[in-house]
Amino acid sequence: MDITTQQMLSLLRSSLNGTSPDLLPTTEGEWEKLFWLARKHGVVTMINDAIEQLPPNRQPQGDIALSWTLSAERTRYHYNHQAEVLSAIRSRADAEGMRLGLIKGMSLSRYYPTPCSRACGDIDIFFLPLSWQNYERGNALFGSPDAALDGKHAEFSVDGVQVENHLHFLDLNYRSQRRAERYIVASLQDITPEGYLSPMGNFVYLLMHTVCHLTAKFKLPLRNILDWGIFLKANSEVLNPTDCHRVMRRIGMVPAYNMLTFLAGEFIGTDLGKFILDPIRQNDVDRMRELILDKKYLDHVPTGLNPVQRFRVRWQRNRERRWLYRYLPSTAIERVCGNLAHLVTK
């Protein structure tokens, strides 16, 4: 881990825990390198919260200081605009007698010390009871009656903000995802008055949502790990570690659960050890940390290749990340079937 990454994590922990950072840039060049790394990971505003608490002589100066400030203000403005759009969506749904549910970004921001510092890309909603009829009613309510379902949700825009209306919470390609989906849907009976998932429902959803990023180009953004850690920290007195472990075992995601919990605790600077009930492979910890922090992702298999070429590309990609499969939601048989399907699909 290079010095710039260490500085980023130090300031992130400072921001999230209200503590003093133990490692800071000392030159304008170091602050600039840190800014571009933080921007790459989408955590500029969270780090800027920590910077604003530093003595003036330890803060960045000149043009790079302006870059930090402007980026933070842009994130906060966007968040506040999204909050206004969400309020309007709630009001419109209430007027139609529809109950709104909320997942991901806007629902998770409440766990952060400064909610508006968590950058949010879009608003993820669903309507209760979860059904095809309510899914279609929701699309029509916002002027998109023909919004296409991609297998999980439909997308439309409200006052310039992208909104995803969910019929399903997860992709249902693998058995573990289908098991998790059934658990999340069953937990909707305990949804909060604000439309948030219950702690255990959110626990399963967030873990599976985080893991599913690994199935797309073998990538895992730092922000997803931060969300997972902040959620566990905020709900540490509510969630029973034994129950969490039992549910993960039933779904078939214990290795991923232990790994991501360990790294989340490391990144946010909080001891989440009570949630980890199994040994973790240290080799894999190092490789997963590098995957997240260095963003060494793999590209999709190019289109237009013949079956033999696609097979070669996918085989090489699988070899490069074969250690990662124990943390993915697919079984070996499901991966074989998926690879065979890709060979005959352009």
Summary of the structure (lengths in Angstrom):
residues: 346
radius of gyration: 21.1
end to end distance: 38.9
largest distance: 61.4
contacts: 1075
relative contact order: 0.09
helix: 62%
strand: 7%
